[in-house]
Amino acid sequence: MTLTATRPAAARSDRRAAPPRRRGGKWALYTLLSVISLLTLGPFIAMIIVALSPRGEPTVPAQWPDSLTFDNITQVLNASGFAEWTLNSFVYSAVSVVVILLTSSMAGYAFAKKRFPGRDTMLWTFLATMMVPFQATLIPLYVLVSDFGGADTFWGLIVPTLANSQAVFLMRQFILGLPDELFDAAKVDGASELRVYWTIVVPLTKPILATLGVFVFLWHWNDFLWPLVISQSDATRTLTVGLTVLKTEELQWATLMSSAAVSAVPCLLVFFLLQRYLVNSIAMTGLK
């Protein structure tokens, strides 16, 4: 009886001693992750500080500014062409997101759940285009678009970027994990292919559509090379190209950093609005 009573007490003491060690390990991990996060956010924080520093006064990394002001951001927002560049970037990104999500989800559904001759060959040929750098096709693409009258136009800016093989691959891999029984039941009920796509594929792929939408928006919002080549006036010039024009005017660093900070706001808003879907997408990657 004595031994029986002693062992549970020792076990209880061991269990009581374990949590502090585990808590210490968690705090060490949290501290390490916090330091890494600060190092990652360092350039962004420095950009914000420079953007809010008075023009002509010392700022980071030389020294901490004596005061902060929103005059630089106000100047950028009132700059000639900035509002038009921002609108052009939004149109370029939003239209691309809608079209790419629509076409890639349809193509992903076809490659994942349909059987037709040459399906695999077509898929891998399409995916092989990801290995070709965009710089290699830039000049032929510009010549082709220009011959069709697409230079310095919105359709010439948007259409060549809509064929996204990476988006098709991601959608195809996600749809492969959906149960075939759902599609078989829809066929038994007499549902058309469009109805199957709209009532089954789209609702079940909302997490990956939101994730892909964020990626596509960021890709196009930050795109520089193609808009630089195809846009020749403020009417179609995007924000990234417009900031380069401001830089050539030898403006102060505070103004340039203010422009970069303002241009980053839409990306942050899109991420925070769709953050819930991003988390759901990551959580569902291991589920059947």
Backbone as CSV, one residue per row, in Angstrom:
resi,resn,N_x,N_y,N_z,CA_x,CA_y,CA_z,C_x,C_y,C_z
1,MET,0.821,-1.207,0.000,0.000,0.000,0.000,0.855,1.256,0.000
2,THR,1.978,1.142,0.683,2.870,2.307,0.754,3.479,2.597,-0.608
3,LEU,3.923,1.492,-1.306,4.519,1.688,-2.632,3.488,2.202,-3.626
4,THR,2.269,1.683,-3.501,1.208,2.098,-4.430,0.874,3.566,-4.265
5,ALA,0.937,4.034,-3.028,0.625,5.440,-2.792,1.775,6.344,-3.161
6,THR,3.003,5.791,-3.112,4.170,6.638,-3.395,4.334,6.897,-4.880
7,ARG,4.083,5.898,-5.728,4.314,6.045,-7.161,3.411,7.095,-7.805
8,PRO,2.116,7.107,-7.503,1.297,8.194,-8.079,1.749,9.560,-7.639
9,ALA,2.216,9.679,-6.384,2.698,10.981,-5.920,3.930,11.411,-6.693
10,ALA,4.847,10.440,-6.955,6.046,10.781,-7.744,5.674,11.148,-9.166
11,ALA,4.717,10.384,-9.707,4.283,10.699,-11.080,3.662,12.071,-11.149
12,ARG,2.862,12.403,-10.093,2.242,13.722,-10.088,3.289,14.817,-9.978
13,SER,4.335,14.565,-9.165,5.404,15.565,-9.060,6.151,15.728,-10.363
14,ASP,6.351,14.622,-11.116,7.016,14.728,-12.417,6.170,15.519,-13.393
15,ARG,4.843,15.262,-13.334,3.973,15.996,-14.249,3.945,17.479,-13.900
16,ARG,4.025,17.781,-12.609,4.043,19.184,-12.208,5.335,19.865,-12.646
17,ALA,6.445,19.108,-12.677,7.739,19.713,-13.038,7.892,19.889,-14.543
18,ALA,7.122,19.136,-15.357,7.302,19.197,-16.808,6.793,20.479,-17.438
19,PRO,5.615,20.975,-17.041,5.100,22.171,-17.726,6.019,23.373,-17.723
20,PRO,6.741,23.717,-16.643,7.641,24.878,-16.724,8.697,24.736,-17.810
21,ARG,9.230,23.512,-18.010,10.227,23.329,-19.055,9.609,23.529,-20.430
22,ARG,8.388,22.984,-20.582,7.732,23.176,-21.870,7.402,24.639,-22.110
23,ARG,6.963,25.325,-21.040,6.680,26.748,-21.199,7.940,27.529,-21.527
24,GLY,9.064,27.139,-20.924,10.318,27.814,-21.247,10.723,27.614,-22.697
25,GLY,10.498,26.401,-23.220,10.801,26.155,-24.627,9.911,26.945,-25.561
26,LYS,8.629,27.064,-25.181,7.709,27.843,-26.009,8.096,29.320,-26.018
27,TRP,8.471,29.845,-24.836,8.871,31.247,-24.781,10.133,31.496,-25.596
28,ALA,11.057,30.541,-25.577,12.267,30.685,-26.390,11.922,30.679,-27.881
29,LEU,10.994,29.792,-28.263,10.569,29.737,-29.664,9.868,31.023,-30.068
30,TYR,8.974,31.523,-29.201,8.267,32.769,-29.498,9.246,33.939,-29.612
31,THR,10.247,33.949,-28.755,11.246,35.027,-28.809,12.023,34.971,-30.117
32,LEU,12.421,33.763,-30.521,13.157,33.611,-31.775,12.311,34.045,-32.968
33,LEU,11.039,33.620,-32.987,10.153,34.008,-34.084,9.904,35.511,-34.096
34,SER,9.835,36.130,-32.922,9.632,37.578,-32.852,10.837,38.322,-33.415
35,VAL,12.034,37.844,-33.091,13.246,38.480,-33.609,13.308,38.348,-35.134
36,ILE,12.977,37.150,-35.639,12.977,36.947,-37.092,11.936,37.840,-37.760
37,SER,10.775,37.992,-37.120,9.733,38.854,-37.682,10.193,40.306,-37.736
38,LEU,10.860,40.765,-36.685,11.356,42.141,-36.683,12.401,42.347,-37.767
39,LEU,13.280,41.346,-37.970,14.278,41.457,-39.035,13.610,41.485,-40.410
40,THR,12.546,40.708,-40.557,11.826,40.689,-41.833,11.091,42.000,-42.077
41,LEU,10.516,42.548,-41.018,9.771,43.799,-41.143,10.675,45.024,-41.103
42,GLY,11.957,44.830,-40.856,12.876,45.967,-40.748,12.847,46.915,-41.928
43,PRO,13.007,46.413,-43.165,12.960,47.329,-44.315,11.633,48.071,-44.443
44,PHE,10.531,47.375,-44.151,9.218,48.025,-44.240,9.080,49.123,-43.180
45,ILE,9.532,48.837,-41.974,9.470,49.843,-40.906,10.345,51.044,-41.255
46,ALA,11.545,50.765,-41.801,12.428,51.859,-42.210,11.790,52.707,-43.303
47,MET,11.073,52.064,-44.227,10.387,52.808,-45.288,9.336,53.743,-44.699
48,ILE,8.567,53.248,-43.714,7.536,54.074,-43.095,8.169,55.255,-42.363
49,ILE,9.265,55.015,-41.651,9.917,56.092,-40.899,10.456,57.159,-41.851
50,VAL,11.101,56.731,-42.932,11.622,57.702,-43.902,10.471,58.468,-44.551
51,ALA,9.366,57.772,-44.843,8.223,58.433,-45.468,7.626,59.499,-44.557
52,LEU,7.685,59.286,-43.244,7.107,60.238,-42.287,8.122,61.241,-41.757
53,SER,9.352,61.188,-42.238,10.378,62.128,-41.769,10.295,63.435,-42.543
54,PRO,10.530,64.558,-41.910,10.544,65.842,-42.623,11.631,65.847,-43.692
55,ARG,11.319,66.447,-44.818,12.272,66.500,-45.926,13.516,67.320,-45.554
56,GLY,14.669,66.760,-45.920,15.936,67.448,-45.685,16.532,67.234,-44.320
57,GLU,15.810,66.585,-43.402,16.331,66.344,-42.068,16.888,64.934,-41.957
58,PRO,17.888,64.713,-41.091,18.458,63.369,-40.922,17.407,62.381,-40.429
59,THR,17.501,61.161,-40.915,16.570,60.112,-40.531,17.318,58.793,-40.516
60,VAL,16.596,57.684,-40.376,17.245,56.368,-40.338,17.934,56.119,-41.674
61,PRO,19.094,55.400,-41.676,19.751,54.776,-40.528,20.742,55.690,-39.805
62,ALA,20.889,56.926,-40.230,21.858,57.814,-39.572,21.422,58.123,-38.148
63,GLN,20.172,58.532,-37.963,19.650,58.825,-36.633,18.140,58.808,-36.688
64,TRP,17.523,58.753,-35.516,16.066,58.771,-35.440,15.564,60.188,-35.684
65,PRO,14.546,60.359,-36.528,14.071,61.726,-36.820,13.516,62.403,-35.571
66,ASP,13.701,63.717,-35.500,13.211,64.479,-34.344,11.694,64.559,-34.315
67,SER,11.065,64.528,-35.473,9.603,64.610,-35.543,9.123,63.858,-36.771
68,LEU,7.835,63.548,-36.795,7.215,62.855,-37.912,6.113,63.725,-38.498
69,THR,5.901,63.602,-39.809,4.917,64.430,-40.488,4.292,63.651,-41.636
70,PHE,3.075,64.013,-41.980,2.370,63.397,-43.106,2.455,64.273,-44.361
71,ASP,3.318,65.273,-44.364,3.404,66.172,-45.511,3.872,65.441,-46.761
72,ASN,4.801,64.491,-46.608,5.309,63.763,-47.773,4.214,62.917,-48.418
73,ILE,3.427,62.242,-47.580,2.338,61.433,-48.118,1.286,62.308,-48.779
74,THR,1.000,63.456,-48.187,0.047,64.385,-48.794,0.541,64.866,-50.145
75,GLN,1.840,65.148,-50.238,2.402,65.587,-51.510,2.283,64.504,-52.571
76,VAL,2.510,63.249,-52.188,2.397,62.149,-53.142,0.959,61.977,-53.611
77,LEU,0.020,62.033,-52.684,-1.384,61.864,-53.052,-1.865,62.980,-53.963
78,ASN,-1.276,64.170,-53.833,-1.664,65.305,-54.672,-0.807,65.446,-55.922
79,ALA,0.142,64.523,-56.106,1.040,64.623,-57.259,0.280,64.372,-58.551
80,SER,0.731,65.021,-59.596,0.105,64.864,-60.906,0.343,63.450,-61.435
81,GLY,-0.740,62.780,-61.786,-0.641,61.444,-62.352,-0.745,60.318,-61.342
82,PHE,-0.563,60.597,-60.056,-0.551,59.507,-59.079,-1.918,58.828,-58.988
83,ALA,-2.990,59.600,-58.938,-4.325,59.011,-58.859,-4.641,58.176,-60.102
84,GLU,-4.221,58.663,-61.271,-4.472,57.922,-62.507,-3.661,56.635,-62.542
85,TRP,-2.403,56.682,-62.090,-1.585,55.473,-62.032,-2.197,54.440,-61.088
86,THR,-2.683,54.910,-59.946,-3.286,53.993,-58.979,-4.538,53.337,-59.549
87,LEU,-5.367,54.111,-60.216,-6.567,53.558,-60.841,-6.203,52.544,-61.924
88,ASN,-5.194,52.862,-62.721,-4.757,51.928,-63.764,-4.257,50.622,-63.155
89,SER,-3.497,50.715,-62.065,-3.008,49.502,-61.406,-4.159,48.679,-60.851
90,PHE,-5.157,49.354,-60.294,-6.304,48.635,-59.748,-7.083,47.932,-60.854
91,VAL,-7.298,48.617,-61.974,-8.011,47.988,-63.094,-7.205,46.808,-63.634
92,TYR,-5.929,47.014,-63.804,-5.043,45.958,-64.299,-5.080,44.733,-63.385
93,SER,-5.025,44.945,-62.077,-4.983,43.840,-61.122,-6.353,43.196,-60.961
94,ALA,-7.396,43.999,-60.810,-8.733,43.454,-60.550,-9.250,42.647,-61.743
95,VAL,-9.125,43.192,-62.946,-9.585,42.462,-64.130,-8.797,41.165,-64.296
96,SER,-7.502,41.215,-64.061,-6.679,40.009,-64.182,-7.087,38.960,-63.160
97,VAL,-7.390,39.376,-61.936,-7.806,38.428,-60.898,-9.094,37.723,-61.303
98,VAL,-10.087,38.484,-61.737,-11.386,37.897,-62.094,-11.238,36.914,-63.256
99,VAL,-10.550,37.321,-64.301,-10.432,36.469,-65.492,-9.577,35.241,-65.199
100,ILE,-8.474,35.414,-64.506,-7.588,34.281,-64.229,-8.258,33.277,-63.303
101,LEU,-8.971,33.742,-62.285,-9.668,32.810,-61.406,-10.743,32.040,-62.165
102,LEU,-11.444,32.712,-63.057,-12.498,32.042,-63.827,-11.908,31.002,-64.776
103,THR,-10.933,31.397,-65.565,-10.368,30.484,-66.563,-9.549,29.362,-65.921
104,SER,-8.786,29.685,-64.882,-7.948,28.651,-64.260,-8.797,27.620,-63.513
105,SER,-9.888,28.051,-62.887,-10.759,27.082,-62.211,-11.455,26.175,-63.215
106,MET,-11.879,26.729,-64.347,-12.488,25.895,-65.389,-11.480,24.911,-65.968
107,ALA,-10.269,25.413,-66.278,-9.249,24.528,-66.825,-8.806,23.491,-65.799
108,GLY,-8.678,23.906,-64.539,-8.306,22.950,-63.506,-9.344,21.856,-63.328
109,TYR,-10.617,22.216,-63.414,-11.692,21.220,-63.328,-11.628,20.249,-64.495
110,ALA,-11.375,20.764,-65.689,-11.296,19.897,-66.864,-10.104,18.948,-66.777
111,PHE,-8.945,19.457,-66.374,-7.757,18.611,-66.287,-7.837,17.618,-65.130
112,ALA,-8.598,17.931,-64.095,-8.652,17.065,-62.922,-9.728,15.990,-63.026
113,LYS,-10.891,16.326,-63.576,-12.030,15.418,-63.509,-12.554,14.958,-64.860
114,LYS,-12.013,15.453,-65.950,-12.514,15.073,-67.262,-11.512,14.164,-67.981
115,ARG,-12.029,13.318,-68.826,-11.194,12.425,-69.621,-11.388,12.771,-71.094
116,PHE,-10.320,13.167,-71.753,-10.391,13.490,-73.172,-9.014,13.219,-73.793
117,PRO,-8.972,12.942,-75.078,-7.699,12.584,-75.726,-6.676,13.720,-75.621
118,GLY,-5.462,13.343,-75.280,-4.379,14.323,-75.192,-4.407,15.184,-73.957
119,ARG,-5.185,14.796,-72.949,-5.306,15.631,-71.746,-3.969,15.811,-71.044
120,ASP,-3.287,14.711,-70.764,-2.023,14.798,-70.026,-0.958,15.513,-70.834
121,THR,-0.910,15.233,-72.140,0.071,15.909,-72.991,-0.173,17.410,-73.027
122,MET,-1.437,17.789,-73.143,-1.777,19.207,-73.147,-1.410,19.862,-71.814
123,LEU,-1.687,19.146,-70.709,-1.393,19.707,-69.388,0.100,19.930,-69.196
124,TRP,0.902,18.924,-69.483,2.342,19.068,-69.248,2.988,20.027,-70.233
125,THR,2.444,20.122,-71.434,2.950,21.128,-72.373,2.649,22.526,-71.870
126,PHE,1.451,22.686,-71.319,1.077,23.985,-70.760,1.942,24.331,-69.558
127,LEU,2.213,23.337,-68.699,3.035,23.592,-67.524,4.493,23.840,-67.891
128,ALA,4.926,23.300,-69.022,6.312,23.504,-69.440,6.607,24.967,-69.744
129,THR,5.561,25.744,-70.015,5.787,27.168,-70.290,6.295,27.910,-69.056
130,MET,6.116,27.327,-67.862,6.622,27.972,-66.657,8.148,27.990,-66.624
131,MET,8.774,27.086,-67.372,10.239,27.031,-67.395,10.851,28.031,-68.364
132,VAL,10.014,28.691,-69.165,10.513,29.688,-70.118,10.456,31.056,-69.448
133,PRO,11.580,31.724,-69.262,11.545,33.048,-68.609,10.799,34.064,-69.457
134,PHE,10.093,34.953,-68.766,9.289,35.952,-69.475,10.161,36.864,-70.328
135,GLN,11.392,37.115,-69.903,12.287,37.982,-70.667,12.589,37.417,-72.046
136,ALA,12.534,36.074,-72.173,12.827,35.457,-73.466,11.725,35.696,-74.485
137,THR,10.505,35.890,-74.014,9.371,36.106,-74.921,8.903,37.548,-74.930
138,LEU,9.606,38.429,-74.239,9.149,39.814,-74.114,9.100,40.522,-75.461
139,ILE,10.180,40.459,-76.218,10.234,41.182,-77.499,9.231,40.606,-78.505
140,PRO,9.182,39.276,-78.737,8.151,38.770,-79.657,6.733,39.104,-79.214
141,LEU,6.489,39.070,-77.910,5.157,39.404,-77.414,4.826,40.865,-77.671
142,TYR,5.793,41.741,-77.454,5.553,43.167,-77.708,5.297,43.426,-79.191
143,VAL,6.059,42.772,-80.054,5.861,42.946,-81.501,4.479,42.448,-81.910
144,LEU,4.057,41.302,-81.361,2.759,40.746,-81.704,1.624,41.657,-81.239
145,VAL,1.706,42.120,-80.002,0.663,43.003,-79.475,0.641,44.328,-80.224
146,SER,1.803,44.856,-80.546,1.869,46.125,-81.279,1.279,45.998,-82.673
147,ASP,1.525,44.864,-83.332,0.966,44.661,-84.680,-0.563,44.627,-84.656
148,PHE,-1.135,44.209,-83.543,-2.593,44.190,-83.410,-3.124,45.499,-82.830
149,GLY,-2.273,46.489,-82.667,-2.703,47.786,-82.162,-2.910,47.835,-80.666
150,GLY,-2.217,46.977,-79.926,-2.423,46.921,-78.485,-1.445,47.741,-77.676
151,ALA,-0.489,48.416,-78.321,0.463,49.233,-77.575,-0.243,50.428,-76.946
152,ASP,0.070,50.671,-75.677,-0.497,51.792,-74.928,-2.023,51.699,-74.840
153,THR,-2.532,50.470,-74.695,-3.963,50.237,-74.490,-4.147,49.299,-73.299
154,PHE,-5.340,49.323,-72.724,-5.598,48.463,-71.574,-5.659,46.990,-71.972
155,TRP,-6.256,46.699,-73.133,-6.318,45.298,-73.513,-4.931,44.758,-73.839
156,GLY,-4.081,45.595,-74.413,-2.702,45.168,-74.646,-1.930,44.982,-73.357
157,LEU,-2.315,45.702,-72.313,-1.675,45.560,-71.010,-2.151,44.307,-70.285
158,ILE,-3.436,43.981,-70.410,-4.025,42.924,-69.592,-4.002,41.561,-70.274
159,VAL,-4.417,41.487,-71.531,-4.640,40.194,-72.188,-3.405,39.297,-72.196
160,PRO,-2.199,39.798,-72.527,-1.050,38.882,-72.573,-0.680,38.254,-71.241
161,THR,-1.192,38.759,-70.130,-0.836,38.213,-68.816,-1.891,37.272,-68.262
162,LEU,-2.934,36.973,-69.025,-4.043,36.181,-68.501,-3.794,34.673,-68.573
163,ALA,-2.901,34.220,-69.439,-2.586,32.793,-69.527,-1.615,32.436,-68.407
164,ASN,-2.146,31.930,-67.307,-1.350,31.671,-66.106,-1.321,30.167,-65.844
165,SER,-0.237,29.522,-66.258,-0.129,28.074,-66.090,0.002,27.678,-64.628
166,GLN,0.621,28.514,-63.820,0.750,28.204,-62.399,-0.605,28.175,-61.708
167,ALA,-1.476,29.098,-62.082,-2.824,29.117,-61.509,-3.606,27.865,-61.914
168,VAL,-3.475,27.452,-63.165,-4.159,26.238,-63.623,-3.652,25.020,-62.859
169,PHE,-2.359,24.949,-62.644,-1.786,23.815,-61.919,-2.291,23.768,-60.477
170,LEU,-2.313,24.902,-59.805,-2.794,24.936,-58.429,-4.261,24.522,-58.337
171,MET,-5.085,25.017,-59.253,-6.499,24.661,-59.237,-6.676,23.178,-59.546
172,ARG,-5.923,22.668,-60.482,-6.033,21.251,-60.834,-5.660,20.358,-59.652
173,GLN,-4.587,20.696,-58.949,-4.171,19.893,-57.810,-5.194,19.932,-56.683
174,PHE,-5.820,21.065,-56.489,-6.837,21.170,-55.429,-8.087,20.393,-55.802
175,ILE,-8.536,20.506,-57.044,-9.764,19.836,-57.472,-9.575,18.325,-57.522
176,LEU,-8.346,17.852,-57.728,-8.100,16.411,-57.702,-8.491,15.788,-56.369
177,GLY,-8.401,16.546,-55.288,-8.748,16.028,-53.972,-10.224,16.009,-53.664
178,LEU,-11.053,16.567,-54.538,-12.502,16.540,-54.311,-13.062,15.161,-54.643
179,PRO,-14.030,14.667,-53.878,-14.570,13.314,-54.117,-15.260,13.211,-55.474
180,ASP,-14.965,12.117,-56.178,-15.623,11.884,-57.468,-17.112,11.616,-57.307
181,GLU,-17.521,11.141,-56.115,-18.930,10.823,-55.897,-19.822,12.056,-56.040
182,LEU,-19.300,13.227,-55.692,-20.091,14.448,-55.840,-20.429,14.705,-57.307
183,PHE,-19.451,14.530,-58.170,-19.670,14.786,-59.591,-20.531,13.686,-60.218
184,ASP,-20.349,12.447,-59.753,-21.195,11.361,-60.264,-22.648,11.576,-59.864
185,ALA,-22.880,12.022,-58.626,-24.250,12.280,-58.185,-24.885,13.407,-58.980
186,ALA,-24.095,14.431,-59.301,-24.624,15.536,-60.095,-24.999,15.073,-61.502
187,LYS,-24.193,14.181,-62.082,-24.520,13.667,-63.412,-25.790,12.824,-63.372
188,VAL,-25.945,12.024,-62.307,-27.160,11.210,-62.184,-28.396,12.094,-62.085
189,ASP,-28.263,13.220,-61.413,-29.383,14.158,-61.289,-29.612,14.965,-62.559
190,GLY,-28.788,14.783,-63.565,-28.979,15.473,-64.837,-28.418,16.878,-64.895
191,ALA,-27.485,17.217,-64.005,-26.896,18.556,-64.002,-25.963,18.729,-65.191
192,SER,-26.005,19.911,-65.788,-25.118,20.213,-66.901,-23.713,20.509,-66.375
193,GLU,-22.752,20.563,-67.295,-21.376,20.827,-66.885,-21.244,22.206,-66.247
194,LEU,-21.938,23.176,-66.784,-21.883,24.522,-66.206,-22.472,24.531,-64.808
195,ARG,-23.557,23.796,-64.601,-24.169,23.747,-63.268,-23.258,23.012,-62.282
196,VAL,-22.631,21.935,-62.734,-21.696,21.216,-61.875,-20.547,22.138,-61.463
197,TYR,-20.038,22.897,-62.425,-18.933,23.809,-62.125,-19.372,24.881,-61.133
198,TRP,-20.559,25.443,-61.348,-20.977,26.588,-60.532,-21.475,26.182,-59.143
199,THR,-22.091,25.018,-59.023,-22.687,24.617,-57.737,-21.801,23.673,-56.931
200,ILE,-20.809,23.056,-57.549,-19.938,22.121,-56.825,-18.498,22.614,-56.794
201,VAL,-17.951,22.902,-57.973,-16.527,23.256,-58.029,-16.261,24.598,-57.352
202,VAL,-17.021,25.612,-57.702,-16.762,26.950,-57.165,-16.926,27.006,-55.641
203,PRO,-18.040,26.500,-55.061,-18.147,26.572,-53.589,-17.059,25.797,-52.859
204,LEU,-16.658,24.648,-53.376,-15.664,23.831,-52.681,-14.239,24.336,-52.866
205,THR,-14.038,25.187,-53.833,-12.685,25.698,-54.078,-12.516,27.149,-53.621
206,LYS,-13.426,27.640,-52.789,-13.303,29.019,-52.317,-11.984,29.295,-51.605
207,PRO,-11.487,28.396,-50.750,-10.204,28.687,-50.093,-9.054,28.869,-51.073
208,ILE,-8.930,27.969,-52.044,-7.821,28.081,-52.988,-8.051,29.244,-53.952
209,LEU,-9.309,29.557,-54.255,-9.592,30.712,-55.100,-9.179,32.000,-54.393
210,ALA,-9.461,32.101,-53.098,-9.051,33.288,-52.347,-7.537,33.391,-52.270
211,THR,-6.868,32.269,-52.015,-5.403,32.276,-51.961,-4.813,32.680,-53.303
212,LEU,-5.312,32.065,-54.361,-4.821,32.383,-55.692,-5.148,33.813,-56.075
213,GLY,-6.321,34.308,-55.638,-6.680,35.693,-55.928,-5.707,36.677,-55.299
214,VAL,-5.278,36.399,-54.070,-4.293,37.265,-53.419,-2.978,37.254,-54.186
215,PHE,-2.534,36.053,-54.572,-1.272,35.951,-55.304,-1.339,36.683,-56.638
216,VAL,-2.423,36.471,-57.377,-2.551,37.115,-58.692,-2.623,38.624,-58.535
217,PHE,-3.349,39.098,-57.533,-3.423,40.549,-57.310,-2.049,41.124,-57.007
218,LEU,-1.289,40.455,-56.160,0.053,40.950,-55.828,0.963,40.893,-57.038
219,TRP,0.874,39.818,-57.824,1.708,39.710,-59.018,1.456,40.878,-59.966
220,HIS,0.214,41.192,-60.208,-0.104,42.237,-61.174,0.061,43.634,-60.573
221,TRP,-0.230,43.791,-59.303,-0.053,45.108,-58.694,1.427,45.510,-58.677
222,ASN,2.297,44.534,-58.436,3.733,44.807,-58.389,4.429,44.571,-59.720
223,ASP,3.697,44.196,-60.754,4.305,43.945,-62.056,4.942,45.217,-62.602
224,PHE,6.118,45.068,-63.158,6.841,46.254,-63.630,7.277,46.142,-65.091
225,LEU,7.840,44.983,-65.476,8.490,44.894,-66.783,7.498,45.051,-67.933
226,TRP,6.411,44.260,-67.928,5.465,44.358,-69.040,4.754,45.708,-69.094
227,PRO,4.252,46.258,-67.981,3.672,47.609,-68.053,4.683,48.658,-68.506
228,LEU,5.945,48.498,-68.143,6.957,49.454,-68.585,7.119,49.430,-70.101
229,VAL,7.039,48.230,-70.682,7.250,48.089,-72.125,6.028,48.531,-72.919
230,ILE,4.836,48.140,-72.477,3.638,48.350,-73.284,2.984,49.703,-73.033
231,SER,3.204,50.311,-71.855,2.572,51.590,-71.528,3.486,52.735,-71.951
232,GLN,2.916,53.677,-72.660,3.704,54.789,-73.183,3.170,56.152,-72.750
233,SER,2.117,56.172,-71.956,1.561,57.442,-71.489,0.887,57.212,-70.137
234,ASP,0.518,58.315,-69.473,-0.148,58.211,-68.183,-1.515,57.542,-68.281
235,ALA,-2.086,57.477,-69.473,-3.414,56.883,-69.634,-3.414,55.398,-69.296
236,THR,-2.296,54.701,-69.524,-2.209,53.265,-69.230,-1.054,52.935,-68.292
237,ARG,-0.330,53.913,-67.837,0.829,53.664,-66.975,0.373,53.227,-65.589
238,THR,0.962,52.153,-65.067,0.609,51.654,-63.748,1.431,52.362,-62.676
239,LEU,1.109,52.054,-61.424,1.737,52.759,-60.313,3.223,52.435,-60.201
240,THR,3.594,51.183,-60.444,5.011,50.827,-60.356,5.844,51.577,-61.387
241,VAL,5.309,51.710,-62.581,6.024,52.463,-63.624,6.001,53.947,-63.310
242,GLY,4.898,54.424,-62.782,4.813,55.837,-62.428,5.797,56.217,-61.340
243,LEU,6.025,55.349,-60.357,7.016,55.633,-59.322,8.419,55.731,-59.914
244,THR,8.680,54.965,-60.951,9.972,55.085,-61.630,10.107,56.441,-62.304
245,VAL,9.008,56.935,-62.857,9.033,58.273,-63.459,9.321,59.319,-62.387
246,LEU,8.721,59.175,-61.210,9.012,60.108,-60.121,10.476,60.045,-59.713
247,LYS,11.034,58.844,-59.740,12.427,58.696,-59.335,13.369,59.397,-60.294
248,THR,13.023,59.405,-61.571,13.882,60.072,-62.546,13.849,61.590,-62.398
249,GLU,12.887,62.108,-61.661,12.807,63.543,-61.436,13.653,64.005,-60.254
250,GLU,14.471,63.079,-59.707,15.398,63.392,-58.625,14.670,63.966,-57.394
251,LEU,13.577,63.331,-57.038,12.883,63.730,-55.831,13.622,63.197,-54.606
252,GLN,13.317,63.726,-53.453,13.985,63.305,-52.243,13.488,61.921,-51.824
253,TRP,14.323,61.262,-51.010,14.013,59.917,-50.572,12.698,59.872,-49.795
254,ALA,12.400,60.896,-49.039,11.157,60.907,-48.268,9.943,60.812,-49.186
255,THR,9.985,61.501,-50.318,8.864,61.449,-51.262,8.763,60.085,-51.922
256,LEU,9.904,59.499,-52.279,9.886,58.182,-52.904,9.388,57.115,-51.935
257,MET,9.845,57.189,-50.693,9.371,56.218,-49.708,7.890,56.402,-49.405
258,SER,7.418,57.629,-49.448,5.988,57.874,-49.262,5.188,57.245,-50.404
259,SER,5.700,57.347,-51.617,5.028,56.723,-52.757,4.986,55.209,-52.604
260,ALA,6.099,54.625,-52.192,6.134,53.178,-52.001,5.195,52.740,-50.879
261,ALA,5.140,53.524,-49.795,4.252,53.178,-48.682,2.790,53.236,-49.104
262,VAL,2.418,54.263,-49.850,1.035,54.382,-50.313,0.682,53.242,-51.263
263,SER,1.614,52.855,-52.127,1.341,51.776,-53.080,1.208,50.427,-52.394
264,ALA,1.764,50.271,-51.190,1.667,48.999,-50.472,0.350,48.835,-49.730
265,VAL,-0.392,49.917,-49.531,-1.642,49.853,-48.764,-2.668,48.916,-49.403
266,PRO,-2.949,48.968,-50.709,-3.935,48.032,-51.284,-3.547,46.576,-51.100
267,CYS,-2.259,46.250,-51.202,-1.828,44.869,-51.009,-2.118,44.400,-49.590
268,LEU,-1.856,45.251,-48.617,-2.136,44.899,-47.225,-3.630,44.729,-46.982
269,LEU,-4.440,45.594,-47.578,-5.889,45.483,-47.416,-6.418,44.178,-47.999
270,VAL,-5.937,43.817,-49.185,-6.380,42.568,-49.808,-5.988,41.379,-48.947
271,PHE,-4.781,41.403,-48.404,-4.331,40.290,-47.566,-5.177,40.162,-46.311
272,PHE,-5.426,41.268,-45.608,-6.196,41.196,-44.370,-7.650,40.815,-44.622
273,LEU,-8.220,41.244,-45.743,-9.605,40.894,-46.041,-9.769,39.413,-46.348
274,LEU,-8.750,38.813,-46.951,-8.832,37.409,-47.359,-7.993,36.495,-46.478
275,GLN,-7.545,36.989,-45.340,-6.684,36.199,-44.471,-7.387,34.934,-43.982
276,ARG,-8.676,35.033,-43.697,-9.415,33.857,-43.207,-9.409,32.740,-44.237
277,TYR,-9.578,33.088,-45.511,-9.564,32.070,-46.554,-8.168,31.493,-46.753
278,LEU,-7.150,32.305,-46.554,-5.787,31.799,-46.666,-5.520,30.744,-45.607
279,VAL,-5.947,30.996,-44.388,-5.762,30.031,-43.301,-6.542,28.753,-43.587
280,ASN,-7.772,28.875,-44.076,-8.567,27.696,-44.408,-7.917,26.883,-45.516
281,SER,-7.319,27.557,-46.481,-6.654,26.860,-47.573,-5.477,26.042,-47.064
282,ILE,-4.690,26.633,-46.160,-3.557,25.900,-45.592,-4.034,24.738,-44.740
283,ALA,-5.116,24.925,-43.993,-5.625,23.857,-43.125,-6.211,22.701,-43.925
284,MET,-6.713,22.972,-45.128,-7.362,21.936,-45.919,-6.403,21.190,-46.832
285,THR,-5.131,21.601,-46.892,-4.210,20.958,-47.823,-3.951,19.494,-47.470
286,GLY,-4.101,19.109,-46.206,-3.862,17.731,-45.818,-5.124,16.885,-45.745
287,LEU,-6.271,17.428,-46.094,-7.522,16.692,-46.017,-7.857,16.057,-47.348
288,LYS,-8.570,14.946,-47.304,-9.010,14.295,-48.535,-10.168,15.077,-49.134
